[in-house]
Amino acid sequence: MTELLVSTKKGLFALSGEPGGDWEIGARAFAGEPVDYAVRDPRTRRVLATMTSPFYGPKVFCTERPASDWGAAKRHEGWEQARGVTLPEGGEQALERIWVIAPGEADGLMYAGGDPGVLFQSADGGSTWEINAGLWEHDTRPKWQPGGGGLCVHSIAPWPGDPDKLSVAISAAGVWHTDDGGRSWRRGNQGLTPRYLPDEVIAELNLPEPPPDADTALCVHHMERAPARPERMFIQFHGGVYRSDDAGSSWSEIGAGLPSDFGFPLAVDPADPDSAYVIPLVADMDRVMPEGRVRVYETRDGGETWAPRGDGLPQQHAYLTVLRQAFQRKGSGPSLEIYFGSTTGEVFGSGDAGATWFEVTARLPPVYAVSAS
């Protein structure tokens, strides 16, 4: 049985079912409230959810209660509000949103990425948090620029088995790596080309030794690490799909076989570092599926070639949009399950690594994020 946590504009939904079979909406939490992201920690089965109140700002909540009990609760009853999800006092910036929550590589270690370019970490499974000072106080921060959705830490990629190694992507401050548990950070942006910037800026980025602040306007949309080969990474950029074979120090463009290289979500098969999936959109000014056909594009050779996978998906007049956190997978190999939700409330899934697709549910509120367990 697979559980999907679907974060929407009007609450968190828990769905359960089998690929290709019947699915049911078993629970809804935080009714009427915008839930930005939710995930079940696979180590403890605890659910962590983040939402942005128009009055109180971003909050993180945790619960050990089964989803079947959520509907009986009043509002936040049964959910523990996490402590420490705040910016340092006395500053001029405000915490705008928590974009993503991800388990780390040590017992109890969790990460949360947010806007403005902030990374939080927890050592107790998400009950209490503290800001990562190394990234928050980096000397290039005054020159970081927000992307269209804000200055957000939206991608968190741990190194399997090593809690000291971590990579994050920030829109629009590029890719950052730490090898010492977050005490110090270094950039990893060589090869990324922001075609939305003036030619003279792009020329500076392509110099053998670019200026130290030349890569602080790099709008990464999503980044994933290949668990089976951790030095292999993929990026969906704001115009471009990239691969790294040196743990994210440098990048090569691999989007030539796609109908468009603009998009947000990206997923990797944990069993195969050559296999990745993207969902292209037409362009930054037309963020819908090309030709009105819902298709996921798959590579089995590290981006040398791409193939459309749309069997079972709407293929006519379907102008859907899928956000960066609304594409998730479970399992690996030939039985890899892949799920995505749209801003028009549909959720689709595949139980055979994208070969065929089925509709999980429709008519939900706009989907912000999907996680599978």
TORKOL-4160 file (C-alpha; in steps of 0.2 Angstrom, whole numbers, padded with zeros to 4 digits, m for minus):
373
<pt num="1" X="0000" Y="0000" Z="0000"/>
<pt num="2" X="0006" Y="0017" Z="m0005"/>
<pt num="3" X="0002" Y="0033" Z="0005"/>
<pt num="4" X="0003" Y="0050" Z="m0004"/>
<pt num="5" X="0003" Y="0066" Z="0007"/>
<pt num="6" X="m0004" Y="0080" Z="m0005"/>
<pt num="7" X="m0001" Y="0097" Z="0001"/>
<pt num="8" X="m0013" Y="0110" Z="m0007"/>
<pt num="9" X="m0019" Y="0127" Z="m0006"/>
<pt num="10" X="m0034" Y="0121" Z="0006"/>
<pt num="11" X="m0026" Y="0108" Z="0017"/>
<pt num="12" X="m0016" Y="0092" Z="0018"/>
<pt num="13" X="m0024" Y="0076" Z="0011"/>
<pt num="14" X="m0018" Y="0059" Z="0014"/>
<pt num="15" X="m0022" Y="0046" Z="0000"/>
<pt num="16" X="m0019" Y="0028" Z="0000"/>
<pt num="17" X="m0020" Y="0014" Z="m0014"/>
<pt num="18" X="m0010" Y="0003" Z="m0025"/>
<pt num="19" X="m0003" Y="0008" Z="m0043"/>
<pt num="20" X="m0017" Y="0006" Z="m0055"/>
<pt num="21" X="m0030" Y="0001" Z="m0042"/>
<pt num="22" X="m0043" Y="0011" Z="m0032"/>
<pt num="23" X="m0037" Y="0026" Z="m0021"/>
<pt num="24" X="m0046" Y="0034" Z="m0007"/>
<pt num="25" X="m0044" Y="0050" Z="0002"/>
<pt num="26" X="m0042" Y="0044" Z="0019"/>
<pt num="27" X="m0039" Y="0060" Z="0029"/>
<pt num="28" X="m0038" Y="0079" Z="0027"/>
<pt num="29" X="m0029" Y="0090" Z="0040"/>
<pt num="30" X="m0027" Y="0109" Z="0041"/>
<pt num="31" X="m0044" Y="0112" Z="0032"/>
<pt num="32" X="m0044" Y="0128" Z="0022"/>
<pt num="33" X="m0026" Y="0132" Z="0026"/>
<pt num="34" X="m0012" Y="0133" Z="0013"/>
<pt num="35" X="0000" Y="0118" Z="0017"/>
<pt num="36" X="0016" Y="0121" Z="0007"/>
<pt num="37" X="0025" Y="0104" Z="0010"/>
<pt num="38" X="0022" Y="0088" Z="0020"/>
<pt num="39" X="0033" Y="0072" Z="0022"/>
<pt num="40" X="0033" Y="0056" Z="0033"/>
<pt num="41" X="0050" Y="0053" Z="0040"/>
<pt num="42" X="0053" Y="0035" Z="0035"/>
<pt num="43" X="0063" Y="0031" Z="0050"/>
<pt num="44" X="0050" Y="0035" Z="0063"/>
<pt num="45" X="0034" Y="0037" Z="0053"/>
<pt num="46" X="0031" Y="0054" Z="0060"/>
<pt num="47" X="0023" Y="0067" Z="0048"/>
<pt num="48" X="0030" Y="0084" Z="0047"/>
<pt num="49" X="0020" Y="0098" Z="0038"/>
<pt num="50" X="0023" Y="0116" Z="0035"/>
<pt num="51" X="0011" Y="0130" Z="0031"/>
<pt num="52" X="0011" Y="0149" Z="0029"/>
<pt num="53" X="m0002" Y="0158" Z="0039"/>
<pt num="54" X="m0007" Y="0175" Z="0032"/>
<pt num="55" X="m0007" Y="0182" Z="0050"/>
<pt num="56" X="0007" Y="0172" Z="0059"/>
<pt num="57" X="0019" Y="0167" Z="0045"/>
<pt num="58" X="0027" Y="0150" Z="0042"/>
<pt num="59" X="0025" Y="0136" Z="0055"/>
<pt num="60" X="0030" Y="0118" Z="0055"/>
<pt num="61" X="0019" Y="0105" Z="0064"/>
<pt num="62" X="0023" Y="0087" Z="0068"/>
<pt num="63" X="0012" Y="0072" Z="0073"/>
<pt num="64" X="0013" Y="0053" Z="0076"/>
<pt num="65" X="m0005" Y="0051" Z="0074"/>
<pt num="66" X="m0011" Y="0040" Z="0060"/>
<pt num="67" X="m0019" Y="0049" Z="0046"/>
<pt num="68" X="m0036" Y="0040" Z="0050"/>
<pt num="69" X="m0037" Y="0051" Z="0066"/>
<pt num="70" X="m0034" Y="0067" Z="0057"/>
<pt num="71" X="m0052" Y="0070" Z="0052"/>
<pt num="72" X="m0058" Y="0068" Z="0071"/>
<pt num="73" X="m0046" Y="0082" Z="0076"/>
<pt num="74" X="m0051" Y="0100" Z="0078"/>
<pt num="75" X="m0040" Y="0111" Z="0067"/>
<pt num="76" X="m0022" Y="0108" Z="0074"/>
<pt num="77" X="m0027" Y="0096" Z="0088"/>
<pt num="78" X="m0015" Y="0081" Z="0089"/>
<pt num="79" X="m0001" Y="0091" Z="0080"/>
<pt num="80" X="0014" Y="0098" Z="0089"/>
<pt num="81" X="0020" Y="0115" Z="0083"/>
<pt num="82" X="0039" Y="0114" Z="0081"/>
<pt num="83" X="0050" Y="0127" Z="0090"/>
<pt num="84" X="0064" Y="0137" Z="0083"/>
<pt num="85" X="0058" Y="0140" Z="0065"/>
<pt num="86" X="0062" Y="0159" Z="0066"/>
<pt num="87" X="0075" Y="0170" Z="0060"/>
<pt num="88" X="0088" Y="0179" Z="0071"/>
<pt num="89" X="0081" Y="0193" Z="0081"/>
<pt num="90" X="0085" Y="0211" Z="0076"/>
<pt num="91" X="0087" Y="0208" Z="0057"/>
<pt num="92" X="0077" Y="0217" Z="0044"/>
<pt num="93" X="0071" Y="0201" Z="0035"/>
<pt num="94" X="0056" Y="0191" Z="0039"/>
<pt num="95" X="0053" Y="0172" Z="0037"/>
<pt num="96" X="0042" Y="0171" Z="0022"/>
<pt num="97" X="0039" Y="0152" Z="0019"/>
<pt num="98" X="0046" Y="0135" Z="0022"/>
<pt num="99" X="0048" Y="0126" Z="0005"/>
<pt num="100" X="0054" Y="0109" Z="0009"/>
<pt num="101" X="0058" Y="0097" Z="0024"/>
<pt num="102" X="0070" Y="0082" Z="0021"/>
<pt num="103" X="0077" Y="0069" Z="0032"/>
<pt num="104" X="0096" Y="0069" Z="0035"/>
<pt num="105" X="0109" Y="0055" Z="0037"/>
<pt num="106" X="0109" Y="0054" Z="0056"/>
<pt num="107" X="0096" Y="0048" Z="0068"/>
<pt num="108" X="0084" Y="0062" Z="0071"/>
<pt num="109" X="0092" Y="0074" Z="0059"/>
<pt num="110" X="0080" Y="0084" Z="0048"/>
<pt num="111" X="0082" Y="0099" Z="0037"/>
<pt num="112" X="0070" Y="0113" Z="0032"/>
<pt num="113" X="0073" Y="0125" Z="0018"/>
<pt num="114" X="0065" Y="0142" Z="0017"/>
<pt num="115" X="0064" Y="0160" Z="0011"/>
<pt num="116" X="0074" Y="0171" Z="0013"/>
<pt num="117" X="0088" Y="0158" Z="0008"/>
<pt num="118" X="0088" Y="0150" Z="0025"/>
<pt num="119" X="0092" Y="0132" Z="0030"/>
<pt num="120" X="0085" Y="0125" Z="0047"/>
<pt num="121" X="0091" Y="0109" Z="0055"/>
<pt num="122" X="0084" Y="0098" Z="0069"/>
<pt num="123" X="0092" Y="0085" Z="0079"/>
<pt num="124" X="0076" Y="0078" Z="0087"/>
<pt num="125" X="0066" Y="0073" Z="0072"/>
<pt num="126" X="0058" Y="0090" Z="0069"/>
<pt num="127" X="0052" Y="0096" Z="0086"/>
<pt num="128" X="0065" Y="0109" Z="0088"/>
<pt num="129" X="0075" Y="0118" Z="0075"/>
<pt num="130" X="0090" Y="0130" Z="0073"/>
<pt num="131" X="0096" Y="0140" Z="0059"/>
<pt num="132" X="0111" Y="0135" Z="0050"/>
<pt num="133" X="0123" Y="0149" Z="0054"/>
<pt num="134" X="0136" Y="0144" Z="0041"/>
<pt num="135" X="0124" Y="0147" Z="0026"/>
<pt num="136" X="0115" Y="0161" Z="0034"/>
<pt num="137" X="0130" Y="0171" Z="0038"/>
<pt num="138" X="0139" Y="0168" Z="0022"/>
<pt num="139" X="0149" Y="0183" Z="0016"/>
<pt num="140" X="0140" Y="0183" Z="m0001"/>
<pt num="141" X="0123" Y="0184" Z="0006"/>
<pt num="142" X="0120" Y="0202" Z="0003"/>
<pt num="143" X="0122" Y="0200" Z="m0015"/>
<pt num="144" X="0109" Y="0185" Z="m0017"/>
<pt num="145" X="0094" Y="0189" Z="m0027"/>
<pt num="146" X="0077" Y="0181" Z="m0026"/>
<pt num="147" X="0069" Y="0171" Z="m0040"/>
<pt num="148" X="0051" Y="0173" Z="m0046"/>
<pt num="149" X="0045" Y="0163" Z="m0031"/>
<pt num="150" X="0057" Y="0172" Z="m0018"/>
<pt num="151" X="0074" Y="0168" Z="m0011"/>
<pt num="152" X="0071" Y="0150" Z="m0007"/>
<pt num="153" X="0080" Y="0135" Z="m0002"/>
<pt num="154" X="0070" Y="0122" Z="m0011"/>
<pt num="155" X="0081" Y="0107" Z="m0014"/>
<pt num="156" X="0090" Y="0098" Z="0000"/>
<pt num="157" X="0102" Y="0083" Z="m0006"/>
<pt num="158" X="0111" Y="0073" Z="0008"/>
<pt num="159" X="0125" Y="0062" Z="0004"/>
<pt num="160" X="0120" Y="0044" Z="0007"/>
<pt num="161" X="0128" Y="0038" Z="0023"/>
<pt num="162" X="0138" Y="0054" Z="0027"/>
<pt num="163" X="0129" Y="0066" Z="0038"/>
<pt num="164" X="0143" Y="0079" Z="0036"/>
<pt num="165" X="0140" Y="0081" Z="0017"/>
<pt num="166" X="0125" Y="0091" Z="0011"/>
<pt num="167" X="0120" Y="0100" Z="m0005"/>
<pt num="168" X="0106" Y="0113" Z="m0007"/>
<pt num="169" X="0100" Y="0124" Z="m0021"/>
<pt num="170" X="0094" Y="0141" Z="m0019"/>
<pt num="171" X="0083" Y="0152" Z="m0031"/>
<pt num="172" X="0092" Y="0162" Z="m0037"/>
<pt num="173" X="0108" Y="0160" Z="m0028"/>
<pt num="174" X="0113" Y="0144" Z="m0036"/>
<pt num="175" X="0120" Y="0127" Z="m0029"/>
<pt num="176" X="0130" Y="0126" Z="m0012"/>
<pt num="177" X="0139" Y="0111" Z="m0004"/>
<pt num="178" X="0146" Y="0108" Z="0013"/>
<pt num="179" X="0158" Y="0094" Z="0019"/>
<pt num="180" X="0158" Y="0098" Z="0037"/>
<pt num="181" X="0140" Y="0097" Z="0043"/>
<pt num="182" X="0135" Y="0115" Z="0038"/>
<pt num="183" X="0149" Y="0125" Z="0046"/>
<pt num="184" X="0156" Y="0131" Z="0030"/>
<pt num="185" X="0149" Y="0131" Z="0012"/>
<pt num="186" X="0156" Y="0132" Z="m0005"/>
<pt num="187" X="0148" Y="0136" Z="m0022"/>
<pt num="188" X="0145" Y="0123" Z="m0036"/>
<pt num="189" X="0139" Y="0132" Z="m0051"/>
<pt num="190" X="0152" Y="0130" Z="m0065"/>
<pt num="191" X="0144" Y="0127" Z="m0081"/>
<pt num="192" X="0127" Y="0134" Z="m0077"/>
<pt num="193" X="0121" Y="0147" Z="m0090"/>
<pt num="194" X="0108" Y="0159" Z="m0085"/>
<pt num="195" X="0101" Y="0164" Z="m0102"/>
<pt num="196" X="0089" Y="0176" Z="m0094"/>
<pt num="197" X="0104" Y="0187" Z="m0089"/>
<pt num="198" X="0113" Y="0200" Z="m0100"/>
<pt num="199" X="0126" Y="0193" Z="m0112"/>
<pt num="200" X="0140" Y="0202" Z="m0102"/>
<pt num="201" X="0135" Y="0193" Z="m0086"/>
<pt num="202" X="0135" Y="0176" Z="m0095"/>
<pt num="203" X="0152" Y="0180" Z="m0102"/>
<pt num="204" X="0159" Y="0183" Z="m0084"/>
<pt num="205" X="0152" Y="0167" Z="m0078"/>
<pt num="206" X="0161" Y="0157" Z="m0092"/>
<pt num="207" X="0178" Y="0164" Z="m0088"/>
<pt num="208" X="0191" Y="0152" Z="m0082"/>
<pt num="209" X="0190" Y="0161" Z="m0065"/>
<pt num="210" X="0174" Y="0171" Z="m0064"/>
<pt num="211" X="0172" Y="0185" Z="m0052"/>
<pt num="212" X="0168" Y="0179" Z="m0035"/>
<pt num="213" X="0150" Y="0186" Z="m0035"/>
<pt num="214" X="0146" Y="0182" Z="m0053"/>
<pt num="215" X="0135" Y="0167" Z="m0049"/>
<pt num="216" X="0123" Y="0174" Z="m0036"/>
<pt num="217" X="0109" Y="0176" Z="m0049"/>
<pt num="218" X="0107" Y="0157" Z="m0054"/>
<pt num="219" X="0089" Y="0152" Z="m0054"/>
<pt num="220" X="0090" Y="0133" Z="m0050"/>
<pt num="221" X="0072" Y="0126" Z="m0050"/>
<pt num="222" X="0076" Y="0109" Z="m0043"/>
<pt num="223" X="0090" Y="0098" Z="m0039"/>
<pt num="224" X="0092" Y="0079" Z="m0035"/>
<pt num="225" X="0106" Y="0067" Z="m0031"/>
<pt num="226" X="0107" Y="0049" Z="m0038"/>
<pt num="227" X="0108" Y="0038" Z="m0022"/>
<pt num="228" X="0116" Y="0024" Z="m0031"/>
<pt num="229" X="0130" Y="0036" Z="m0037"/>
<pt num="230" X="0131" Y="0051" Z="m0025"/>
<pt num="231" X="0143" Y="0061" Z="m0036"/>
<pt num="232" X="0129" Y="0061" Z="m0050"/>
<pt num="233" X="0117" Y="0075" Z="m0049"/>
<pt num="234" X="0104" Y="0083" Z="m0060"/>
<pt num="235" X="0096" Y="0100" Z="m0061"/>
<pt num="236" X="0081" Y="0108" Z="m0068"/>
<pt num="237" X="0086" Y="0126" Z="m0071"/>
<pt num="238" X="0077" Y="0141" Z="m0077"/>
<pt num="239" X="0080" Y="0136" Z="m0095"/>
<pt num="240" X="0091" Y="0121" Z="m0095"/>
<pt num="241" X="0093" Y="0103" Z="m0088"/>
<pt num="242" X="0110" Y="0099" Z="m0082"/>
<pt num="243" X="0120" Y="0084" Z="m0075"/>
<pt num="244" X="0135" Y="0084" Z="m0064"/>
<pt num="245" X="0147" Y="0069" Z="m0062"/>
<pt num="246" X="0158" Y="0077" Z="m0049"/>
<pt num="247" X="0146" Y="0079" Z="m0035"/>
<pt num="248" X="0139" Y="0096" Z="m0041"/>
<pt num="249" X="0156" Y="0106" Z="m0043"/>
<pt num="250" X="0153" Y="0107" Z="m0062"/>
<pt num="251" X="0138" Y="0105" Z="m0074"/>
<pt num="252" X="0134" Y="0099" Z="m0092"/>
<pt num="253" X="0118" Y="0104" Z="m0101"/>
<pt num="254" X="0108" Y="0089" Z="m0106"/>
<pt num="255" X="0091" Y="0096" Z="m0111"/>
<pt num="256" X="0094" Y="0095" Z="m0130"/>
<pt num="257" X="0081" Y="0081" Z="m0133"/>
<pt num="258" X="0067" Y="0089" Z="m0124"/>
<pt num="259" X="0052" Y="0099" Z="m0132"/>
<pt num="260" X="0057" Y="0113" Z="m0119"/>
<pt num="261" X="0070" Y="0114" Z="m0106"/>
<pt num="262" X="0060" Y="0125" Z="m0095"/>
<pt num="263" X="0051" Y="0117" Z="m0080"/>
<pt num="264" X="0051" Y="0114" Z="m0062"/>
<pt num="265" X="0050" Y="0096" Z="m0055"/>
<pt num="266" X="0064" Y="0083" Z="m0057"/>
<pt num="267" X="0065" Y="0065" Z="m0050"/>
<pt num="268" X="0079" Y="0051" Z="m0051"/>
<pt num="269" X="0077" Y="0033" Z="m0050"/>
<pt num="270" X="0087" Y="0027" Z="m0034"/>
<pt num="271" X="0092" Y="0011" Z="m0042"/>
<pt num="272" X="0099" Y="0019" Z="m0058"/>
<pt num="273" X="0110" Y="0035" Z="m0059"/>
<pt num="274" X="0107" Y="0036" Z="m0077"/>
<pt num="275" X="0088" Y="0037" Z="m0076"/>
<pt num="276" X="0080" Y="0054" Z="m0072"/>
<pt num="277" X="0063" Y="0061" Z="m0076"/>
<pt num="278" X="0057" Y="0079" Z="m0079"/>
<pt num="279" X="0040" Y="0088" Z="m0084"/>
<pt num="280" X="0044" Y="0101" Z="m0097"/>
<pt num="281" X="0033" Y="0117" Z="m0098"/>
<pt num="282" X="0032" Y="0128" Z="m0113"/>
<pt num="283" X="0042" Y="0143" Z="m0106"/>
<pt num="284" X="0044" Y="0155" Z="m0092"/>
<pt num="285" X="0030" Y="0166" Z="m0099"/>
<pt num="286" X="0019" Y="0151" Z="m0103"/>
<pt num="287" X="0020" Y="0138" Z="m0089"/>
<pt num="288" X="0009" Y="0124" Z="m0096"/>
<pt num="289" X="0012" Y="0107" Z="m0105"/>
<pt num="290" X="0018" Y="0109" Z="m0122"/>
<pt num="291" X="0005" Y="0106" Z="m0136"/>
<pt num="292" X="m0008" Y="0103" Z="m0122"/>
<pt num="293" X="m0002" Y="0085" Z="m0119"/>
<pt num="294" X="0003" Y="0079" Z="m0102"/>
<pt num="295" X="0020" Y="0070" Z="m0104"/>
<pt num="296" X="0034" Y="0065" Z="m0092"/>
<pt num="297" X="0051" Y="0064" Z="m0101"/>
<pt num="298" X="0063" Y="0050" Z="m0096"/>
<pt num="299" X="0081" Y="0048" Z="m0099"/>
<pt num="300" X="0090" Y="0031" Z="m0097"/>
<pt num="301" X="0107" Y="0037" Z="m0102"/>
<pt num="302" X="0111" Y="0051" Z="m0091"/>
<pt num="303" X="0102" Y="0064" Z="m0102"/>
<pt num="304" X="0110" Y="0059" Z="m0119"/>
<pt num="305" X="0092" Y="0055" Z="m0125"/>
<pt num="306" X="0075" Y="0058" Z="m0119"/>
<pt num="307" X="0058" Y="0049" Z="m0122"/>
<pt num="308" X="0041" Y="0055" Z="m0118"/>
<pt num="309" X="0030" Y="0045" Z="m0107"/>
<pt num="310" X="0011" Y="0049" Z="m0108"/>
<pt num="311" X="0002" Y="0032" Z="m0109"/>
<pt num="312" X="m0014" Y="0035" Z="m0099"/>
<pt num="313" X="m0011" Y="0054" Z="m0097"/>
<pt num="314" X="m0022" Y="0067" Z="m0105"/>
<pt num="315" X="m0016" Y="0070" Z="m0122"/>
<pt num="316" X="m0028" Y="0084" Z="m0128"/>
<pt num="317" X="m0031" Y="0101" Z="m0122"/>
<pt num="318" X="m0023" Y="0098" Z="m0105"/>
<pt num="319" X="m0014" Y="0114" Z="m0101"/>
<pt num="320" X="m0007" Y="0108" Z="m0084"/>
<pt num="321" X="0006" Y="0116" Z="m0073"/>
<pt num="322" X="0016" Y="0105" Z="m0060"/>
<pt num="323" X="0026" Y="0114" Z="m0047"/>
<pt num="324" X="0044" Y="0109" Z="m0041"/>
<pt num="325" X="0038" Y="0100" Z="m0025"/>
<pt num="326" X="0023" Y="0091" Z="m0033"/>
<pt num="327" X="0033" Y="0077" Z="m0042"/>
<pt num="328" X="0039" Y="0062" Z="m0031"/>
<pt num="329" X="0044" Y="0044" Z="m0032"/>
<pt num="330" X="0043" Y="0028" Z="m0021"/>
<pt num="331" X="0054" Y="0012" Z="m0024"/>
<pt num="332" X="0066" Y="0010" Z="m0038"/>
<pt num="333" X="0070" Y="0000" Z="m0053"/>
<pt num="334" X="0056" Y="m0007" Z="m0065"/>
<pt num="335" X="0043" Y="m0005" Z="m0051"/>
<pt num="336" X="0047" Y="0013" Z="m0047"/>
<pt num="337" X="0032" Y="0022" Z="m0043"/>
<pt num="338" X="0031" Y="0040" Z="m0048"/>
<pt num="339" X="0017" Y="0053" Z="m0044"/>
<pt num="340" X="0014" Y="0071" Z="m0048"/>
<pt num="341" X="0000" Y="0084" Z="m0044"/>
<pt num="342" X="m0006" Y="0099" Z="m0054"/>
<pt num="343" X="m0011" Y="0117" Z="m0049"/>
<pt num="344" X="m0028" Y="0112" Z="m0056"/>
<pt num="345" X="m0030" Y="0098" Z="m0043"/>
<pt num="346" X="m0026" Y="0082" Z="m0052"/>
<pt num="347" X="m0014" Y="0069" Z="m0046"/>
<pt num="348" X="m0007" Y="0056" Z="m0058"/>
<pt num="349" X="0004" Y="0040" Z="m0054"/>
<pt num="350" X="0014" Y="0027" Z="m0062"/>
<pt num="351" X="0018" Y="0010" Z="m0055"/>
<pt num="352" X="0030" Y="0004" Z="m0069"/>
<pt num="353" X="0044" Y="0018" Z="m0069"/>
<pt num="354" X="0033" Y="0029" Z="m0080"/>
<pt num="355" X="0029" Y="0017" Z="m0094"/>
<pt num="356" X="0010" Y="0019" Z="m0090"/>
<pt num="357" X="0000" Y="0031" Z="m0080"/>
<pt num="358" X="m0016" Y="0032" Z="m0071"/>
<pt num="359" X="m0027" Y="0045" Z="m0062"/>
<pt num="360" X="m0025" Y="0044" Z="m0043"/>
<pt num="361" X="m0038" Y="0058" Z="m0040"/>
<pt num="362" X="m0045" Y="0074" Z="m0047"/>
<pt num="363" X="m0054" Y="0090" Z="m0041"/>
<pt num="364" X="m0042" Y="0093" Z="m0026"/>
<pt num="365" X="m0037" Y="0111" Z="m0022"/>
<pt num="366" X="m0021" Y="0117" Z="m0031"/>
<pt num="367" X="m0007" Y="0105" Z="m0027"/>
<pt num="368" X="0009" Y="0112" Z="m0020"/>
<pt num="369" X="0018" Y="0097" Z="m0016"/>
<pt num="370" X="0017" Y="0078" Z="m0016"/>
<pt num="371" X="0027" Y="0065" Z="m0005"/>
<pt num="372" X="0025" Y="0046" Z="m0006"/>
<pt num="373" X="0029" Y="0032" Z="0006"/>
